[in-house]
Amino acid sequence: MPDPVECYHCRQQRRQAYRNERILYNRKCDKCGTQMISLYSPDKKFPVYCQGCYWGDDWDAMSYGRDFDFNKPFFEQWKNLWDSVPKLGLLVLGESLNSDYINDAYKLKNCYLVFDGEQAEDCYFCETFLLLKDCVDGLTLRNSELCYEAINSFNCYNCSFIRFCKDCAESNFLIDCIGCKNCFFCANQRQKQYCIFNKQYTKEDYYKKIEEINLGDYKTLQKVKSEFEKFIISQPRKASRGLQNENVSGDNVDHCKNVFYSFDCAEIRDCKYCTNMLMAANDCMDVDIWGDRLDLGYNSECIGAGGNSIFCSLYCAMDASNVYYSAFAWQGVHDMFGCVALKHKSFCILNKQYEEKEYRELLKRIKEHMKSTGEWGQFFPISTSAFGYNESVANDFFPLTEEQIQSKGYNLKEKDSREYLKQTYVVPNNIKDVPDSITDEILACENCGKNYRITAQELRFYRKKNLPIPHKCFVCRYHDRLNLRNPRKLWDRSCKKCGAKVQSSYAPERPEPIYCEGCYLEVI
C-alpha cells in the first residue's frame, strides 16, 4: 500500500462515515415484506433484508456480479454494486432474546437501544460493552453490573457517574479510581473505602453525609454534578491513561506493546492509528473497531474475528483473508476484491467468480489502474456511504453542520417532523413522585427537541437506584458522555510536577494539572 495522502483524522473520518451505530428506523424487509427495525431508513433506495431473508439460501449475492471496466474509476463501479446488493437490516450476530432495538450486537437478553457490544442482560442505552447486567447509559464498559452513567470503567458494581474506574463498588462520582468501595466525590484513589472528596471518614459519618444528598431529585443531581466537575478540575491527571503497556502512545490503552497513536484499545501489538481494537490484534494500521485475533488489517472499519490481510474494507470477519475493498465478507472468504455480502467464496472480483490464475492476473491490472486514478490505498469516498453523514459515527467525532455536509457533497439525512411533537407531560422533579403512567407519555428532549419515551423497565431501574427521569433523549445523553472523554488526539505537554516532556490527550489550554506516569504514581 502507498503512504497515506490524508492525515490520521481525515482517514478516520472517511471510514467512520460508513458506520451507523445507533440511529434506527422502522421499515419493511424488501424480500418478505415483514416490518422490522433497521439501521437503514425507509427512503434508502437499495434493498434491505431482515435477518431470516439475509442469511437464507434462496438468494445469491454472486448474481449481482459484473465485469471490471478499466474505462471507469473503481469507486464508481463499486458504488453501483454497493447500491445493488441487499444489506442486512441490523448487524446482529448470534441469538438475542427480547432485544429488538439493538445494533452491532451479539448474544443479548432484555436489552433496549444498546450498540456495539456483546453478552449483556437487562441493559439500556449502552454503547461499546462486554459482559454487562442491569446497566443504563454506559459508554465503554466491561464486566459490570447495576451501573449508571459509567464511562470507560471495568469490573464495577452498583456505581453511578464514574469515569475511568476499575474494580469499584457501591460508589458515586468517581474518576480514575481503582479498587474503591463506598466512596463519593473521589479522584485518583486506590483501595479506599468511606471517602468523600478524597477525605477519609468513619463508616457512620460517611453514611450520615451521603444520606443528606438525594440524587433522586433532579435539581439536586444537577447541583451535585456541577460540584463534582469543579472538584476534579484541580485533581492531577495522568498524561495518558493505560495499564501494563510497553512502548505505547495514545490514551485508554491497556496491555499493549509497540502501539502508536491509538485510543481505546487493549491487548494489541505492533499497531498504529487504531481505535476500539481489542483481543489480540497484531500488525494493524488505521483500523477502527473489533480485532479479536486480527492480523494485518489496514485502513478498514469493523474487521476481526480471525481475519488476516484485510485492506480498505468494512465489516469483514470470521476468518476472512486476503480481502481488498470489500464489505460484509463473512465466514472464511479469501482472495476477493471489490465484493459485497459474500460467504464461503474465494477468487472473486465485483462479486464475479474467477479461476485463481485469472483472478491474480486481473487483480494486478486493477491495482495499476487504481494507482493511475489515485484510488489505490484510499478508503471508499464519504459521498458513497449508505448513510447520511449526520447518521454516521463520523458526525460524533468530526461534527459538521447541515450546510457543511451539503457543501462537501456528502449525504444528508433530513429530520422527520413526526419525531418532534410537543411534550405531553411535565416530569416531576423527584423520582418518588413519578407515576407508572409516565410510560404512556411523550417527552421532548430539552436539548434537541426530539421525542422519547420512558419504558417500564427503565422506570424500575431509576426507582431502584433512586435516580430522576432524564430530561434528554438517549442520543443527546450519549453525546454528553462522549464529551466527557478526551478527543482522540495527542499534544506535546510538560509534566506539571517535574517538567518532563509527555504526550497527552489533554489539550494545552485545559486547566487540569497533567503529570507524567512517575509523578502521578507518587501523588496517588
C-alpha positions, 0 to 999 in steps of 0.5 A: 500500500502507498503512504497515506495522502490524508492525515490520521483524522481525515482517514478516520473520518472517511471510514467512520462515515460508513458506520451507523451505530445507533440511529434506527428506523422502522421499515419493511424487509424488501424480500418478505415484506415483514416490518422490522427495525433497521439501521437503514431508513425507509427512503434508502433506495437499495434493498434491505433484508431482515435477518431470516431473508439475509442469511437464507439460501434462496438468494445469491449475492454472486448474481449481482456480479459484473465485469471490471471496466478499466474505462471507469474509476473503481469507486464508481463501479463499486458504488453501483454494486454497493447500491445493488446488493441487499444489506442486512437490516441490523448487524446482529450476530448470534441469538438475542432474546427480547432485544429488538432495538439493538445494533452491532450486537451479539448474544443479548437478553432484555436489552433496549437501544444498546450498540456495539457490544456483546453478552449483556442482560437487562441493559439500556442505552449502552454503547461499546460493552462486554459482559454487562447486567442491569446497566443504563447509559454506559459508554465503554464498559466491561464486566459490570453490573447495576451501573449508571452513567459509567464511562470507560470503567471495568469490573464495577458494581452498583456505581453511578457517574464514574469515569475511568474506574476499575474494580469499584463498588457501591460508589458515586462520582468517581474518576480514575479510581481503582479498587474503591468501595463506598466512596463519593466525590473521589479522584485518583484513589486506590483501595479506599473505602468511606471517602468523600472528596478524597477525605477519609471518614468513619463508616457512620459519618460517611453514611450520615453525609451521603444520606443528606444528598438525594440524587433522586431529585433532579435539581439536586443531581444537577447541583451535585454534578456541577460540584463534582466537575469543579472538584476534579478540575484541580485533581492531577491527571495522568498524561495518558491513561493505560495499564501494563503497556510497553512502548505505547502512545495514545490514551485508554490503552491497556496491555499493549506493546509497540502501539502508536497513536491509538485510543481505546484499545487493549491487548494489541501489538505492533499497531498504529492509528487504531481505535476500539481494537481489542483481543489480540490484534497484531500488525494493524494500521488505521483500523477502527473497531473489533480485532479479536485475533486480527492480523494485518488489517489496514485502513478498514472499519469493523474487521476481526474475528480471525481475519488476516490481510484485510485492506480498505474494507468494512465489516469483514470477519470470521476468518476472512483473508486476503480481502481488498475493498470489500464489505460484509465478507463473512465466514472464511472468504479469501482472495476477493476484491471489490465484493459485497455480502459474500460467504464461503467464496474465494477468487472473486472480483465485483462479486464475479467468480474467477479461476485463481490464475485469472483472478491474480492476473486481473487483480494486478491490472486493477491495482495499476489502474487504481494507482493511475486514478489515485484510488489505490490505498484510499478508503471508499469516498464519504459521498458513497456511504449508505448513510447520511453523514449526520447518521454516521459515527463520523458526525460524533467525532468530526461534527459538521453542520447541515450546510457543511455536509451539503457543501462537501457533497456528502449525504444528508439525512433530513429530520422527520417532523413526526419525531418532534411533537410537543411534550405531553407531560411535565416530569416531576422533579423527584423520582418518588413522585413519578407515576407508572403512567409516565410510560404512556407519555411523550417527552421532548428532549430539552436539548434537541427537541426530539421525542422519547419515551420512558419504558417500564423497565427503565422506570424500575431501574431509576426507582431502584437506584433512586435516580430522576427521569432524564430530561434528554433523549438517549442520543443527546445523553450519549453525546454528553458522555462522549464529551466527557472523554478526551478527543482522540488526539495527542499534544506535546505537554510538560509534566506539571510536577517535574517538567518532563516532556509527555504526550497527552490527550489533554489539550494545552489550554485545559486547566487540569494539572497533567503529570507524567506516569512517575509523578502521578504514581507518587501523588496517588 
